[in-house]
Amino acid sequence: MAKINQDYTNLQGSYLFSTIAKKVAAFSAENPDKKIIRLGIGDVTRPLTPTIIESLHKSVDEMARKETFRGYAPDLGYDFLRKAICENDYVARGCAISADEIFVSDGAKCDSGNIQEIFSRDNKIAVCDPVYPVYVDSNVMAGRSGAYDTALGRYENIIYMPCTKDNRFTPQLPTETPDIIYLCSPNNPTGEAMKKAELQKWVDYANEKGAVIIFDAAYEAYIHDEDVPHSIYECDNARTCAIELRSFSKNAGFTGVRLGFTVIPKDLMVEGVSLHSLWARRHSTKYNGAPYIIQRAGEAVYSESGKKEVKELVGYYMRNASLILNGLTSAGYEVYGGVNAPYIWLKTPAGMTSWDFFDYLLRNVNIVGTPGAGFGPNGEGYFRLTAFGDYDATVEAIERIKKM
Ligand code: PLP
């Protein structure tokens, strides 16, 4: 008789965004006349830019001709894309990363969920609290988390690094030593980012302890401040302790197109084994490559016109971020993030829980946001709004909240 993976039974409730979707669907069904403004899910709303569309059309045509048709892509990605990434995202920033250390994939979510497969189940995992829920859930599925403590809202074997307003939402070195450390900067959900000196501390700590940092830089395109690093490899000695995850979702609007990559330097060794070779083995066994058409579109992001358009796209969303940040501040809310990231993290008013505030906003002003509690115990009492909406809708949302 078949048996299920019991580790899955340790997962808490349904995925945060499914719960939100169900609540919003129920509200819309009861109130079909209400215009709901969605500032909840971190999905983009602007269309793909002309350079990317042109590249997609061109490669679709290539697929229609025998001479230019392509089948399976190379497991680790086409050289044209790996080189473009390497030159623009790393060499141009002074990072010593080579093209063959880049593994092209269909997005950072899959990579962040899958990367832990190459590590032992005995590893002690540290995560920021609050943080993108995939890091914790994928480790629960892999049987690393231990039991869930309902009272504390946390798993017994995961080290939670509180990111609160007292430490400006920046994780501090934990007292218990972890083996794997997930860092996400700029951070989802707090919208705050680590400065280079802070990140360097983590790199030094990981090298000293023999730990590996999984650095999620999905939002690097939104960095505004000079002293915030775009890549962990801007720090000294990061090649011997860090893996970096990147995505084309939030900079170029590829959430529905799907493209991302993971960087594993060749000198990153654990127990004398190269993580680069383990991930290459895993990738080639379980993954058949991102589509040619999509990788060409990714290459177009790095063309002169592509870079200009993507900058404008990010600028559009960051105008929303400033609008939300300033609007809520003037309405008397305590607000964070929104400068180096498309997320605004606000303290719920009058001591409301984050789910109570979710219901309150939905019912009273028909705005959907994301309850902070869904991102970890320290997210309780906070609420995330995203800058990924339409500008006019964002203006209206802020007006509604101000009048509330
Ligand atoms: N990493 C973080 C921190 C995210 O917030 C998200 C999406 O919201 C992702 C990764 C997912 O990226 P992708 O669309 O490339 O899978």
Residues whose N, C-alpha, C, O or C-beta is under 5 A from the ligand:
A	BS01	PLP	G42 G107 A108 K109 C110 Y132 C184 N188 D216 A218 S247 F248 S249 T255 L259 G260
